[in-house]
């Protein structure tokens, strides 16, 4: 019988942790992350769930003779924002997987 009380306690802890994880994930998804390239010539804003919300390109970044440069700047800014999302995701959500085997 002792084991059952302990099991119920563990289940309550797991349910609490699941709720905390869901809340943390929702908060993270609502945050915005800005990636930049070449001194803010191109900025990309992503949400925590990696959805692009905005892109800003300064007029001086647009050169009809060098479209590839603009494409590269967009890629750099997007990757910068994605890296910021990933770092914050690990910081926020990583606390839930520490010490849990298999996660």
N, C-alpha and C positions, 0 to 999 in steps of 0.2 A: 504494500500500500504506500510505503514511503516514496517509491519511485514514481507513482502517479502524481503526487503533489509536485514533485520536482519537474516532471514532464509538463504539467499545466503551467508552471512558472516559466519554463523555457518557451512554451508556445506563446504565452503572453508577451514575453520579451521579443520574440520573433515578429509578432504582429505589430508591436510598437515600433520595431526597427523598420518594418515594411512601410508603415505610415510615414515615418521620418524620411525614409529614402524617397518615397513618392513626393513628399513636400519639397525636399531638396532638389529633386529632378525638375519639378514644376518651376521652382524659383530660378534654377539654372537656365531653363529653357526661355524664361522671360527676360533674362539679361541680354544686353547687347555687347558685342565685341567688335572693335574697329581695327581693321588691318590697314597698313599703309605701305606705300611704295614710293621710292625716289623723292623723299622729302615732302610727302603728302600730295604729290602730283595726282595720285590715285588713292582713294580711300574706299574700303568696302566694309559695310556693316552687316554682321551676321547675328542671328539670335543664338542662344545656347544650344538649340536643337539643330544648328547648322543650316538654317534657312537664310538666304540673302535677303536683307531688308532694304539696303540702299547701296548705291555705288555713286561716287562723285569723282569726276574727271575734270581737272583744271584745263582750261582752253589751251594753255601752252603745252600740254601733254599731247595734243592732237596735231600730228604732222601727217598730212595726206601722203607724203613721200615715204613715211616710215611707219606704216600700220603695225608692223611686227613689234616695234618698240612699245606701242600702246597695249598690244595684246600681252606682252611680257609683264608690263606694269600691273595689269589687271590680275594676271596669274599670281604675281608676287604679293599683291595686296590681299588677295583671297586666301592664299596659303598662310600669310601672316595672321589673318583673322582666325583661320581654322586652327592654327597652332595655339592661339590664345584660348580658344574654346576648349581644346583638348587639355591644356594645362589646368584650366579652372575645373573642368570635369573631373580630372584625376584628384585635384585637391579637395573638391566637395564630396564626390562619391567614393573616393578611395577609402575613406574612414569606415565605410560600411563593410568593406571586404577584407580589411586587415584582421588576421587571426581566424578567418573562416576558411577551412580547407576546401580547396576546389574552386574558390572564387578569385 
